Amino acid sequence: MSSNRDFILREAFGQYLEYGYDGVSISVLQDSTQLGRATLYYYFTNKENLFREVINEYVTKLELSFLEKLGEQALNVPQLIQIHTERIDGIIALIRMVNPQLRVTNYLSLILHAYSHDEAFKKFFDETKVRIHDAWKQAIQKSVSEGDLDEGCDPEKLATLFNGLNEYDQWEKSAEESTATECTFIKNCYQLYEFIKKKR
């Protein structure tokens, strides 16, 4: 990636996080980057193309890395929770990189806009949700095989329950104040696992 292109993507990501897609024009990006309109159009054909590339660089790549970790080995439930923790830490780090005062909800708003306006991203996101659900099922089965969970538990129902814990009330804090281990989702995952764990 060229340094100019990388710089434009990073600046656009920060602007989109702070003001949303509709609040960022090419003129705003010119002011932010101190680059001419011709330079911006040299790298990106239009605002929609730039936004798509920002989503690819700062959302899709992170999700692909997360999905790759899911497939590397058979994971049990605590290991899967740890990978979710690393994923959230990755999101927080991206936001801190551009503006630590912004919130994780700003990042989620970008995802929502991309999901609503880009069919390819919507398909990718929906497929990712299915893969995450399947990863929970496999992790539950692995924890059963390791003797931590009862054999009579229902992996499908438990996977749905773990996925349903994905609350974002903690994301009203700034990225500077946020940590993955403090987020409600991670705490609830550990609490649920302790609750369903075999008592020895």
C-alpha positions as CSV (number, residue, x, y, z in Angstrom):
1,M,0.0,0.0,0.0
2,S,1.4,3.4,-0.9
3,S,2.1,5.8,2.0
4,N,-0.4,8.4,0.6
5,R,-3.1,5.8,0.2
6,D,-2.5,4.4,3.7
7,F,-2.5,8.0,5.1
8,I,-5.8,8.8,3.3
9,L,-7.4,5.6,4.6
10,R,-6.4,6.3,8.2
11,E,-7.6,9.9,8.0
12,A,-10.9,8.9,6.4
13,F,-11.3,6.2,9.1
14,G,-10.9,8.8,11.8
15,Q,-13.4,11.2,10.1
16,Y,-16.0,8.4,9.6
17,L,-15.6,7.3,13.2
18,E,-16.2,10.8,14.5
19,Y,-18.8,12.1,12.1
20,G,-20.3,9.1,10.4
21,Y,-20.4,8.4,6.7
22,D,-23.0,11.2,5.9
23,G,-21.0,13.7,7.8
24,V,-17.8,13.3,5.8
25,S,-17.5,14.8,2.3
26,I,-14.5,14.8,0.0
27,S,-14.0,18.5,1.0
28,V,-13.8,17.5,4.6
29,L,-11.2,14.8,3.7
30,Q,-9.2,17.4,1.7
31,D,-9.0,19.6,4.8
32,S,-8.2,16.6,7.0
33,T,-5.5,15.2,4.8
34,Q,-4.2,18.5,3.4
35,L,-4.2,16.8,0.0
36,G,-5.8,18.0,-3.2
37,R,-9.1,16.6,-4.6
38,A,-7.2,15.2,-7.6
39,T,-4.9,13.2,-5.3
40,L,-7.9,11.8,-3.4
41,Y,-9.5,10.8,-6.7
42,Y,-6.3,9.3,-7.9
43,Y,-6.4,6.7,-5.2
44,F,-10.2,6.4,-4.8
45,T,-12.8,6.9,-7.6
46,N,-15.4,8.3,-5.3
47,K,-16.6,8.6,-1.7
48,E,-18.3,5.2,-1.8
49,N,-15.2,3.5,-3.0
50,L,-13.1,5.2,-0.3
51,F,-15.6,4.1,2.4
52,R,-15.6,0.5,1.1
53,E,-11.8,0.5,1.3
54,V,-11.9,1.9,4.8
55,I,-14.2,-0.8,5.9
56,N,-12.0,-3.4,4.2
57,E,-8.9,-2.1,5.9
58,Y,-10.3,-1.5,9.4
59,V,-13.2,-3.9,9.8
60,T,-12.9,-6.8,7.3
61,K,-9.2,-7.5,7.8
62,L,-9.7,-7.6,11.6
63,E,-12.6,-10.0,11.2
64,L,-10.7,-12.2,8.8
65,S,-7.8,-12.4,11.3
66,F,-10.3,-13.3,14.0
67,L,-11.9,-16.0,11.8
68,E,-8.4,-17.4,11.0
69,K,-7.8,-17.8,14.8
70,L,-11.1,-19.7,15.1
71,G,-10.0,-22.2,12.5
72,E,-6.4,-22.7,13.7
73,Q,-7.1,-25.4,16.3
74,A,-10.0,-27.0,18.2
75,L,-10.8,-24.5,20.9
76,N,-12.6,-25.0,24.2
77,V,-14.9,-22.3,25.7
78,P,-12.3,-20.4,27.7
79,Q,-9.9,-20.3,24.7
80,L,-12.7,-19.0,22.5
81,I,-13.6,-16.3,25.0
82,Q,-9.9,-15.3,25.0
83,I,-9.9,-15.0,21.2
84,H,-13.1,-12.8,21.5
85,T,-11.2,-10.7,24.1
86,E,-8.3,-10.2,21.6
87,R,-10.7,-9.2,18.9
88,I,-12.3,-6.5,21.1
89,D,-8.8,-5.3,22.1
90,G,-8.0,-5.0,18.4
91,I,-11.1,-2.8,17.8
92,I,-10.2,-0.6,20.8
93,A,-6.6,-0.3,19.5
94,L,-7.8,0.8,16.1
95,I,-10.0,3.5,17.6
96,R,-7.2,4.7,19.9
97,M,-4.9,4.9,16.9
98,V,-7.0,7.7,15.4
99,N,-8.7,9.3,18.4
100,P,-8.7,7.7,21.9
101,Q,-11.6,9.9,22.9
102,L,-14.0,8.2,20.5
103,R,-16.2,5.3,21.6
104,V,-16.5,1.8,20.4
105,T,-20.2,2.7,19.5
106,N,-18.7,4.9,16.8
107,Y,-17.0,1.8,15.3
108,L,-20.2,-0.2,15.5
109,S,-22.1,2.6,13.7
110,L,-19.6,2.3,10.8
111,I,-20.3,-1.4,10.6
112,L,-24.1,-0.8,10.6
113,H,-23.7,1.7,7.8
114,A,-21.6,-0.7,5.7
115,Y,-24.1,-3.5,6.5
116,S,-27.0,-1.4,5.3
117,H,-25.4,-0.1,2.1
118,D,-23.0,-2.7,0.8
119,E,-24.3,-6.1,-0.2
120,A,-20.9,-7.8,-0.3
121,F,-20.1,-6.6,3.3
122,K,-23.6,-7.7,4.4
123,K,-23.0,-11.2,3.0
124,F,-19.5,-11.3,4.6
125,F,-20.9,-10.2,8.0
126,D,-23.8,-12.7,7.9
127,E,-21.4,-15.5,7.1
128,T,-19.1,-14.4,9.9
129,K,-22.0,-14.6,12.4
130,V,-22.7,-18.2,11.3
131,R,-19.0,-19.1,11.7
132,I,-18.9,-17.6,15.1
133,H,-22.1,-19.5,16.2
134,D,-20.5,-22.7,14.8
135,A,-17.2,-21.9,16.7
136,W,-19.2,-21.6,20.0
137,K,-20.8,-25.0,19.3
138,Q,-17.5,-26.6,18.6
139,A,-15.9,-25.0,21.7
140,I,-18.8,-26.3,23.8
141,Q,-18.3,-29.8,22.4
142,K,-14.6,-29.6,23.1
143,S,-15.2,-28.5,26.7
144,V,-17.6,-31.5,27.0
145,S,-14.9,-33.8,25.7
146,E,-12.4,-32.4,28.2
147,G,-14.9,-33.1,31.0
148,D,-15.6,-29.5,32.0
149,L,-19.2,-29.5,30.8
150,D,-21.9,-32.2,31.2
151,E,-22.4,-34.5,28.2
152,G,-26.1,-33.9,28.4
153,C,-25.7,-30.2,27.5
154,D,-27.2,-28.9,24.3
155,P,-24.3,-27.2,22.2
156,E,-26.8,-25.5,19.9
157,K,-28.8,-23.8,22.7
158,L,-25.6,-22.9,24.6
159,A,-24.0,-21.4,21.5
160,T,-27.1,-19.3,21.0
161,L,-26.9,-18.2,24.6
162,F,-23.3,-17.2,24.4
163,N,-23.9,-15.2,21.2
164,G,-26.8,-13.5,22.9
165,L,-24.6,-12.1,25.6
166,N,-23.1,-9.6,23.1
167,E,-24.1,-6.4,25.0
168,Y,-22.5,-3.1,24.3
169,D,-23.5,-0.9,27.3
170,Q,-19.8,-0.6,28.2
171,W,-19.0,1.0,24.8
172,E,-20.3,4.3,25.8
173,K,-16.9,4.9,27.4
174,S,-14.1,6.3,25.2
175,A,-11.6,3.9,23.7
176,E,-9.0,5.3,26.1
177,E,-11.1,4.1,29.0
178,S,-12.2,0.8,27.5
179,T,-10.6,-2.6,27.9
180,A,-11.9,-5.9,26.5
181,T,-11.7,-7.6,29.9
182,E,-14.0,-5.0,31.4
183,C,-16.6,-5.3,28.6
184,T,-20.0,-6.8,29.6
185,F,-19.8,-9.4,26.8
186,I,-16.5,-10.9,28.0
187,K,-17.6,-10.8,31.7
188,N,-20.9,-12.4,30.9
189,C,-19.2,-15.2,28.9
190,Y,-16.9,-16.1,31.8
191,Q,-19.9,-15.9,34.2
192,L,-22.0,-18.2,32.0
193,Y,-19.2,-20.6,31.6
194,E,-18.7,-20.8,35.4
195,F,-22.4,-21.3,35.9
196,I,-22.7,-24.2,33.4
197,K,-19.4,-25.8,34.3
198,K,-19.4,-29.2,36.0
199,K,-19.1,-28.9,39.7
200,R,-16.3,-31.2,40.8
